[in-house]
Amino acid sequence: MADKKSRPRTNSRIDSRTDSRAAEAREAEPPARALAVRKRVDPAMLESPAQDWGLDLDAAPAHNGEFEQLVHRILEIIGEDPKREGLKKTPQRVANSLTWLTRGYDMDVRDVVGDAVFSETHSSMVMVRDIELYSLCEHHMLPFFGRAHIAYIPDGKIVGLSKLPRIVDMFARRLQVQERLTEQIAEAVQEVLEPKGVGVVIEAMHLCMMMRGVQKQNSQTVTSAVRGIFRNDARTREEFLSLAYGRNSLHR
Ligand SMILES: [Zn+2]
């Protein structure tokens, strides 16, 4: 499929096709908004750079006593000595980094997108490729990482292109399975823009498979989610998938 079409040259590709089947493509899909709200983090800190959260090797400014005790206990259980010098600040650092890596629970898609939705008559496919993605698998709490490609066909509204990576981050910074992550991103774009259709592809490598030797190092998981015309119209779907699996893709 990847060879059928010419491939995009840039990360942000705007394609030239239009489609008139908006009405029938508009499906009644239930909004999948089950965004849990946790009140354990000061929202003002959500935008802080990683080093403010103790992700660098030295500083570890925030404290969560209970969390740190648990990490301390994990160190004992795996046979370490939490008192040795290199591990002294580890409970604090782990607590901080895990808090930061799961900060997406405290975010809502409307906050992330803000007022960056604009009226626009453009009705061709808009695609942002190769959005870097880092998440944690919910089965092992180990990282999975890769790229997301998001496309939509507007129906009167477009979104600032920089907001799509932020939507990816919002859902990726939670414990996830790749399949659900893909669906949630598609659903969020659908909800915010009510476009004629949405397509999301994620290609990722999972450390829980790679490090534990369950599968070999190069195995990737590819997931896709489509809404609206991307689901109903084979031509649109095929164009999207061929763009998604284009030149810079991890998937070859
Ligand atoms: Zn896993």
Residues whose N, C-alpha, C, O or C-beta is under 5 A from the ligand:
A	BS01	ZN	C137 H139 H140 C208
